[in-house]
Amino acid sequence: MRRIILLIMICLIQFALLAEAKTVEGGVSTVETTGGNRVVDTQTNQPVANAKVSLPLLQYKTYTDENGSFQLGAVVKGKTVMSVEKDGYRPHSVTIDEKSFGDPIIVSIQKSNADDIKLSTQMMHLGDNNYSRNSANSGEFKLEAVGPFYSKSFTMATTALNKNNYLLIGSIIGIDTAMARAMGQNKVRNSFSSPPEVFFNGNKIAEIHLNGDGQKIRIPNNLIRTNMTNEITIKTGRNLMQSAYIDYDDIEIMNISVIAE
């Protein structure tokens, strides 16, 4: 009799643990799930099938199944960028590490609209390939620098003037500004850099002082040339403690878009 009661108690405890495990906190958001990594639609919370999930710095990619689930068959040490792409959706990226890699990662992606413009979905390295190992995320740098700036030309429709327009940078790592150092994003002790600058049609519209994901920068509508060529330029910063030569801050950026809301 005691053995039967003990077995019943064990079953009840196991059932309680399974019920509690249905709600898990991923690296991006909290959703109801039975466990595992998933990509879901931001508006409907429904799974997104056949979305490409990649870890570009680790040269790894996979796709979600019909349930929006995916497996990451790669070893993550330190921080790295994970990108999610799907036709009809805005490119999305998020920085993960060993902790978030060990938990179910739930990524919510948002549908694009007719005025959204994809500028680049590739990871790019800006700078001069001269950086300290104490630099923010420098251990993840795998690419050669393309130079100290990125520039892209594109056309915007007249309808853009009826909306708020933003430059969206999916992820940016490697910034070594004084603010980034103060926030513990790097371990550089004796120097810091000027912030990366963002220009639209030759006009400076922003400075970026911190590393992070999903950074939105407002594009003033009065600077937009409708049905004509517009240009976005992102310039990396410079080491402000170096005067003998120009020492560019090495950064990496991914998933650059112009979005209208």
Backbone torsions as a table, in degrees:
resi	resn	phi	psi	omega
1	MET	NA	-45.1	178.3
2	ARG	-60.9	-37.2	-179.8
3	ARG	-64.7	-38.6	179.1
4	ILE	-65.6	-44.7	178.7
5	ILE	-61.3	-41.0	179.6
6	LEU	-62.8	-42.3	179.3
7	LEU	-64.5	-39.7	178.3
8	ILE	-63.1	-42.8	179.2
9	MET	-62.7	-40.7	179.3
10	ILE	-64.3	-41.8	179.2
11	CYS	-63.7	-40.7	179.0
12	LEU	-63.8	-40.4	179.2
13	ILE	-65.0	-43.2	179.2
14	GLN	-64.1	-39.9	178.3
15	PHE	-63.2	-41.5	179.2
16	ALA	-63.3	-40.4	179.6
17	LEU	-66.0	-40.1	178.8
18	LEU	-66.6	-39.4	179.0
19	ALA	-64.1	-40.0	179.9
20	GLU	-67.3	-29.8	-175.7
21	ALA	-76.3	-5.6	-177.0
22	LYS	-70.3	-27.9	177.5
23	THR	-105.7	115.2	-176.7
24	VAL	-126.5	150.7	-179.7
25	GLU	-100.6	116.4	179.7
26	GLY	-91.1	-173.1	-178.4
27	GLY	-75.7	-10.3	-175.8
28	VAL	-120.5	-47.7	-177.4
29	SER	-153.1	173.2	179.1
30	THR	-109.3	122.7	178.8
31	VAL	-136.7	163.5	175.1
32	GLU	-75.5	124.8	-178.4
33	THR	-156.6	159.2	175.8
34	THR	-90.5	7.3	179.2
35	GLY	113.3	157.0	177.7
36	GLY	99.3	164.4	-179.1
37	ASN	-80.2	139.0	-178.8
38	ARG	-144.8	154.9	169.6
39	VAL	-115.6	128.2	-177.5
40	VAL	-128.8	159.4	176.2
41	ASP	-77.0	132.2	-177.0
42	THR	-59.9	-41.6	-174.7
43	GLN	-78.4	-42.7	-172.7
44	THR	-100.9	-15.9	-175.5
45	ASN	63.6	16.2	178.2
46	GLN	-86.6	151.8	-179.2
47	PRO	-64.3	147.7	177.4
48	VAL	-111.2	114.4	-177.6
49	ALA	-87.2	153.6	174.7
50	ASN	58.6	33.3	172.2
51	ALA	-87.1	137.5	178.9
52	LYS	-82.8	125.0	177.6
53	VAL	-114.5	123.6	-176.2
54	SER	-135.3	152.0	169.1
55	LEU	-114.5	86.4	-168.8
56	PRO	-60.2	-35.5	-178.2
57	LEU	-73.3	-17.4	176.6
58	LEU	-103.1	3.4	179.8
59	GLN	53.9	47.2	-178.9
60	TYR	-126.3	138.8	174.8
61	LYS	-148.0	154.5	176.9
62	THR	-153.2	-179.3	-179.3
63	TYR	-133.2	150.2	177.5
64	THR	-76.0	151.8	176.3
65	ASP	-88.3	-168.4	-176.0
66	GLU	-66.4	-17.1	177.7
67	ASN	-96.4	7.6	-177.8
68	GLY	75.4	8.6	-176.5
69	SER	-87.9	151.7	177.5
70	PHE	-151.5	155.4	176.7
71	GLN	-114.9	142.6	176.9
72	LEU	-106.9	100.8	-180.0
73	GLY	-91.3	57.6	-179.5
74	ALA	-143.1	157.6	178.3
75	VAL	-96.5	119.6	-179.6
76	VAL	-104.1	120.4	176.1
77	LYS	-125.5	118.0	-174.9
78	GLY	78.3	-167.2	-177.1
79	LYS	-85.6	141.8	175.0
80	THR	-150.2	159.8	-176.5
81	VAL	-93.5	131.4	173.1
82	MET	-110.3	130.2	-177.6
83	SER	-115.1	143.2	177.1
84	VAL	-126.8	126.6	179.5
85	GLU	-129.8	140.5	177.2
86	LYS	-156.9	133.1	178.2
87	ASP	-55.3	133.8	180.0
88	GLY	90.3	-2.3	179.8
89	TYR	-124.5	155.2	175.1
90	ARG	-72.0	136.4	175.8
91	PRO	-57.5	139.1	-175.0
92	HIS	-131.7	140.4	174.2
93	SER	-143.0	153.7	-178.8
94	VAL	-147.5	144.1	178.4
95	THR	-88.0	124.2	179.7
96	ILE	-117.1	165.9	176.4
97	ASP	-142.1	-169.1	-176.4
98	GLU	-60.3	-37.7	-177.3
99	LYS	-66.5	-52.9	-179.2
100	SER	-67.7	-29.9	177.9
101	PHE	-65.0	-31.2	-179.0
102	GLY	-78.9	-17.7	179.2
103	ASP	-101.8	161.6	172.5
104	PRO	-59.5	130.6	-178.9
105	ILE	-104.5	117.1	179.6
106	ILE	-108.4	114.2	-177.2
107	VAL	-107.5	123.3	176.4
108	SER	-99.2	125.7	179.4
109	ILE	-118.3	148.6	-172.5
110	GLN	-107.9	138.2	178.0
111	LYS	-65.3	143.8	178.6
112	SER	-84.7	164.9	174.5
113	ASN	-120.9	177.4	-171.6
114	ALA	-63.2	-25.9	-177.3
115	ASP	-92.8	-3.4	176.7
116	ASP	-70.9	143.7	-179.6
117	ILE	-130.2	118.3	174.6
118	LYS	-81.3	121.4	178.2
119	LEU	-94.7	-41.7	179.2
120	SER	-161.3	138.2	173.6
121	THR	-114.3	9.9	-178.9
122	GLN	-94.7	151.2	170.2
123	MET	-76.3	132.1	179.9
124	MET	-127.9	143.2	178.6
125	HIS	-108.4	116.5	176.1
126	LEU	-104.0	141.4	179.3
127	GLY	137.7	-149.7	-176.2
128	ASP	-131.8	14.0	-178.6
129	ASN	64.7	18.3	178.7
130	ASN	-118.8	101.1	-176.1
131	TYR	-150.4	157.7	-179.8
132	SER	-83.3	151.1	175.2
133	ARG	-70.2	-11.9	175.1
134	ASN	-87.3	-3.6	178.1
135	SER	-64.2	152.4	-178.0
136	ALA	-57.0	120.9	175.5
137	ASN	62.1	16.8	-175.2
138	SER	-61.8	-25.7	178.6
139	GLY	-65.5	-16.9	179.9
140	GLU	-94.3	-8.8	-177.8
141	PHE	-65.6	124.1	178.9
142	LYS	-123.6	-14.3	-171.2
143	LEU	-102.0	155.8	172.0
144	GLU	-82.4	145.9	-179.4
145	ALA	-67.0	139.5	175.8
146	VAL	-92.6	0.6	-176.8
147	GLY	126.8	179.4	-175.5
148	PRO	-81.3	-1.6	-179.8
149	PHE	-150.2	158.9	173.7
150	TYR	-120.4	135.8	-179.6
151	SER	-139.2	140.0	-178.3
152	LYS	-144.0	133.5	177.5
153	SER	-102.4	146.8	-178.1
154	PHE	-162.8	167.3	-179.4
155	THR	-111.1	139.3	177.4
156	MET	-117.0	136.9	-178.7
157	ALA	-76.2	163.1	179.0
158	THR	-60.9	-31.4	-179.7
159	THR	-62.7	-17.7	179.3
160	ALA	-62.2	-27.6	-178.3
161	LEU	-70.6	-13.9	179.4
162	ASN	-91.0	1.6	-176.2
163	LYS	-131.6	170.9	170.1
164	ASN	-88.5	128.8	-175.9
165	ASN	-113.6	140.8	-176.0
166	TYR	-135.9	147.4	164.1
167	LEU	-87.9	124.8	179.7
168	LEU	-110.7	120.5	175.9
169	ILE	-106.7	113.7	-175.6
170	GLY	-59.0	-50.1	178.3
171	SER	-149.0	145.9	174.0
172	ILE	-142.3	128.8	-179.4
173	ILE	-132.4	159.5	175.2
174	GLY	99.1	-4.5	-177.2
175	ILE	-68.0	130.8	-177.2
176	ASP	-119.7	42.1	177.6
177	THR	-71.9	168.3	176.4
178	ALA	-60.8	-36.9	179.4
179	MET	-67.8	-41.4	178.6
180	ALA	-63.6	-38.1	178.1
181	ARG	-66.3	-42.5	179.9
182	ALA	-63.9	-30.4	180.0
183	MET	-85.8	2.0	178.0
184	GLY	77.4	19.8	-179.2
185	GLN	-81.4	-12.5	174.3
186	ASN	-144.9	173.4	-178.1
187	LYS	-118.5	19.7	178.1
188	VAL	-70.6	129.1	-174.1
189	ARG	-101.6	-38.5	-167.4
190	ASN	-107.8	7.4	-179.8
191	SER	-155.5	166.9	172.1
192	PHE	-155.3	164.9	-173.4
193	SER	-114.0	160.9	169.7
194	SER	-71.6	155.9	-177.2
195	PRO	-75.4	151.8	170.0
196	PRO	-58.2	145.5	-178.6
197	GLU	-116.0	145.3	-179.9
198	VAL	-116.6	128.9	-179.0
199	PHE	-120.3	141.6	173.4
200	PHE	-125.5	117.9	-176.2
201	ASN	50.9	43.0	176.4
202	GLY	82.1	-3.3	-179.8
203	ASN	-103.4	129.6	178.7
204	LYS	-71.2	123.6	-178.4
205	ILE	-116.2	-9.5	-179.3
206	ALA	-168.9	159.2	166.5
207	GLU	-123.0	145.5	-179.5
208	ILE	-114.5	113.4	-174.1
209	HIS	-99.4	-17.3	-175.1
210	LEU	-129.6	150.0	171.9
211	ASN	-74.0	151.4	178.3
212	GLY	166.0	-179.7	-177.3
213	ASP	-111.5	151.8	172.8
214	GLY	61.0	42.2	-179.2
215	GLN	-82.4	121.9	-178.4
216	LYS	-107.4	130.5	-179.0
217	ILE	-122.8	121.2	-176.9
218	ARG	-68.8	132.0	175.0
219	ILE	-99.0	115.2	179.7
220	PRO	-60.4	128.8	-177.4
221	ASN	-62.4	-27.9	-178.4
222	ASN	-70.7	-12.2	178.0
223	LEU	-93.6	-8.8	-175.7
224	ILE	-77.8	133.3	174.0
225	ARG	-103.3	102.4	-176.1
226	THR	-72.8	139.7	-179.7
227	ASN	57.1	25.2	177.2
228	MET	-136.6	173.4	-178.9
229	THR	-74.7	128.5	171.5
230	ASN	-115.1	161.3	-176.6
231	GLU	-141.5	131.3	172.2
232	ILE	-106.0	134.2	175.5
233	THR	-131.5	131.8	175.2
234	ILE	-116.9	118.2	-179.8
235	LYS	-108.7	131.4	176.8
236	THR	-74.6	162.9	-178.3
237	GLY	-82.1	-177.3	178.9
238	ARG	-126.3	149.8	175.3
239	ASN	-66.7	113.8	-175.7
240	LEU	-78.2	-9.7	179.6
241	MET	-95.6	-0.8	-178.4
242	GLN	-110.9	117.2	-179.4
243	SER	-112.5	-13.2	-177.8
244	ALA	-71.7	-29.3	179.4
245	TYR	-157.7	170.8	178.3
246	ILE	-83.7	118.5	178.6
247	ASP	-114.2	102.8	-177.5
248	TYR	-76.2	144.7	174.4
249	ASP	-75.6	124.3	-179.4
250	ASP	-84.1	122.3	179.6
251	ILE	-132.6	162.2	173.8
252	GLU	-129.3	137.5	-177.1
253	ILE	-130.2	153.5	-178.6
254	MET	-151.6	149.6	175.9
255	ASN	60.0	80.8	-179.0
256	ILE	-109.4	125.7	-178.0
257	SER	-141.0	159.1	166.3
258	VAL	-109.1	121.8	-176.8
259	ILE	-119.6	151.3	-179.8
260	ALA	-118.1	133.7	-179.0
261	GLU	-136.2	NA	NA
